[in-house]
């Protein structure tokens, strides 16, 4: 019994020292895994909707990865949306995960904010007294099924004219809804160790993982197609322009990218469904081919930074002006 107590006290001591040390370090510098843990605690609320993995808390706000994140009453990262939509207002609803949210990027530097400013500065749009409002509905750790469900649930509240579905390669992952582990949720140290152990026991490489994820019989990929088909039907019924914004992995922008064939498979599938796809790979590759890390928000976090968001906004702006000019300008 004495030995048991000694080991127990030693374990408690190690955890306590680790917890204090990690909290001090995370206070002084940004650790991506810890910042994501803070995000889950401060921004995600419990919900009973089985079709939604994660939902934002209304009006949640905090400083994460060195930038402030503030949400409105609908959990969007933009100013409050007026309920009385004017006749000359054109609303673009952007759905997706953490790249859409703009993880690690100031709100004004997210591609959704940049796009809104550029569209409202367009001479033709201004001449016709059009007012463009871009809704940033990005939520971290969500998939395409979540994005479809959220858009459908918020449609009457947001009254969008267009939907841009942000699609990242891991959006085909199945997210099992489960109650948060209180210890992992509130202990930086144990959550950090847990992530490291999970990474250590990961079998294979990331490209093999994604190839398996997009197998024709993969439940995640089947769910993606089903959700997008539902979005098509819903948008057509409600006269909403529906397009997909494809966002590549930011680890390799070279011609020999191991995920290139998978990117083509995904894009070709969406195109075969008669959906317009804004593929940002070429534009991002032109800027970051020689050093992909220049597109990252931090050395331990490959989410797109301000410069990458600018490039994504350029691709979206050019697409909307050239392909959708009749609906967005007039």
N, C-alpha and C positions, 0 to 999 in steps of 0.2 A: 504493500500500500504506500509506503514511504517513497519508493522509487516511482510509483505511478504519479504521486503528487509532485515529485521533483520534475518529472517530464512534462506534466501538465503546466506547472508554473513556468518552466523553460519555454514551452510553446506559447503561452500567453505573453511572456516577456518578448519573444521574437516578433510576434504579431504586433504587439504594442509599439515596439521600436520601429518596425517596418511601416506601420500606419502613420506614426508621427513623422518619420523621415520623408515618406512619400508625399504627405500633405504639405510639408514645408517646401519640398522641391517643386511640387506642382503649383504652389503659390508663387514661387519665384520664376518659374518657366513653364511653358505649355507642354504637357505630355499628352499626345493625341488620345490614347486609350482612356486616360483619366478625364479629359475634357468631354469625351463621348459619354462616360459614366455620369458626369454632371448634367449633361444634356438630358439623358434619360430620366434623371431624378427631377429636374426642374421644368421640363417641357412636355413630357409624355404623361397623359392621364389614363386612368383605368376606363375601359369602355366595354359595353356588353354586346357590341356589334361583332358577330362572328366573322364578318367579311372585312373587318378592318384590324390590322395588326397593331398599329400605333396611331394615336390621335393626339394632336396638340392641345395643350391647355390654353383657353382664351386668355389673352393679355399677358402670357408668360414672357419674362425677360431676364436676361443674364449676360454676363460677359464670358464668352467662350473662345478659345484659340485666339485670344487677344482682341476680339471684336464684339460689339454689342449685338445681341439678337433680341428683337422686340416683335411680338406678335399682336395682331388685332383681335377683335372679338370672335372671328371665325378661325383663328389659329394661323392666319396668313402672315407672311413677312412683308407686309406693305401697309400703307395707310388704310384707315378705316374706309370700308366700301359703303357708299350711300345706297339706301334701300330704294330711293326714288330715281331710277335710272332715266337720264334724259334721252331724248330722241337722237341727239347728235353724238352720244357716247358709244364707243366701240370697246368691248371688254374682251381681253384675251386671257383665258385661264390656263396657267402653266402648271401641270401636275408632274410629280416625280419624287425622287428620293433626295439624298443629301446634296448632290451637285445642283439640283434645282433650288433647294433651300439657300445654297450659297455658303456652305460650311467653311468657316475660316475666312470669309470675305465680308467686308462692310456692305450694308444693305445697298448703298448707292453705287457700289461697284459690282453687284450681281448682274448677270446678263439680262435678267428680267427688268431691272431698273434702268440699265443702259438702253435696252430696247424701247422702253416706254418713252424715255427722253428723246431718243432719235426719231421715233415715229411722230411725236408731238411737235418736233422741230421741222418736219418735212413740209415743204412749201405747199404741195398739193393738198395735204391733209389740213393744214392751217387755212388755206384758201376756202375750203369747204366747211370750215368751222367744226371740224371733227375733233373729238377729245378721246384719246386712246388711254385706256386703263389696263395695265398688265397685273394680273393676280398671281402672286407667288405662293402656290399651295404645296411647296416641297416639304416633305417630312422624312427625317432620317430613318433608316431601317424599315423601309416599306417596299412592296413589289407592285407589279402591274395590276394585280387583282385589287390591291388597296387603292391604287390611283383611280381605277374605274369606279369603285364603290364610293370613294370620297367625292369624286366629281358628280356622280348621280345624286348623292345625298345633299350636296351643296348647290345644286343647279338652281333651284328656285330662289335661293338666297343671293346668288351671285349674278344670275342672268347673263351668262357669257355669250358672245357672238362667235368666238373661236376657241378651240382647245388645242394646245400644244402639249403632247404627251412626251415628256422627257424619258428617254429609254437608255438605261445603262446596262451593261452586259450581265450584272448580277441581279437584274430585275426578274429573272426567271427562277430565282431561288424560292423555295417554299419556306414561309415564315410561320413556325408553329406558335400559336398564341398560348401563352402560359403566364401564370402569376410570377411576379418578380421575386427572386430570392432576396430576402431582406438583408442577409449578411453580405452578399455580393453587391447589392444595391447601395449599401451604406459604408462598406469598407473599401477604400481605395486600394489598400495593400492586397487583400484577398482577391479582389476583382482583377488586379494587375497580374497576380500570380496565376489565376485561373486562365486568363487569356494567353499567357505564355505557355502554360501546359497544353492548352488546346492547340496552339500553333505547333508545338513540338511534336504532337502525335498526329498532325495532319499528314495523310499519306499521299504521295505523288506530288506533281507540280501543278501550278495554277492553271496552265493551259489545258492539261489533261482533265482537270476538274471541270472547266467550262465546256469542253467538248462533250463530256458525259452529261452535263447539265442540259445541253441542247440536243440530246438524242431525241429522235422523233417520238419516242414513247415516254419521254421524261415528263413526270407530272407537272413540274414547274413550267416547262415550255408549252405543254398542252394548255395549262392555265393561262399563260400569256396570250396565246392565240384566241382562246375563248373570251377573255376579258376585252381584247381589242375588237373582236367581232361584236360584242355587246356595246362597246363604245361607238362603233360605226352605226349600229342600229339606232342607238339613243341620239346620237348627233344628227343623223339624217332626219329622224322624227321631229327634232326640235330646231332644225335649220341652223346647225352649228358647224362651222368649218373645222375639220379634224385633220391634223397633221402630226407627224412624229419627228421629234428631235433626237437624233442618235448621237450618244456621247460615248466615245471609246475609252478604254482603260489608258491611264496616263503613264504607264511604265515603258512603253515602246511605241514610237511613231515611225519606225523604219519600214522599208519595203518588205523586209524579211520578218515582219511581225508575226509571231506564232499564232496570233488570233485573227489574222487577216481573212482566212477562209471562213472563219466563224462569223466575222463581221458581214461578209458577203452573203452568207446564208441567211442571217437575220434580216438584212436590208432587202434582199430579194423576196423573202417571204412577205414582208410588209408591202412591198411594191406590187406583188402578185395579188394582194388584197385590195388593190386600187387606192392605196394610201400614199400621199406624198411624204417623202422622207428627206429631212434636212440632215445630211451626214456631215459632221464637223471634222472627221478624221483628216482629210486633205489639208484643210486650213490650219489645224493644230499641228500637223506634221511639218508643214512649211515653216512654222515658227520654232518648233521644239524638237525636230528630228535628231539633231546632234546631241541634245541634252534634255531629255524629257523632264528631269527634275526641276528645270526652270519653270515648269508649268505647275509645280506643287505649292501648296500653302505652307508646308514645313518639311523639313528633312525626314520626318517620320510620318508624313501624311500626304498622300498623293492626290487629294482633292484639288480641283482646278483653282488656281489663284486668280487675282484681278486681271492679269494679262490674258489668261485663258478665257476668262469670262468675256472680255472685250471681243475676242475672236469669235466666240460662240454667238455673241450679240450681233456681230457683223453678218454672219451667215444667216441668222434668223431675219434680220432687217432686210437684207437683199432678197431673200426668198419671199417675204411678205409683200414687199413693194412690187416685185416683178411678177409674182404668181397670183397674188391675192389683191391686186390693186383695186379692182372693181368693188370688192366688198369692204375693204378697209379704208379706202379714200372717199368713196362717194356715200 
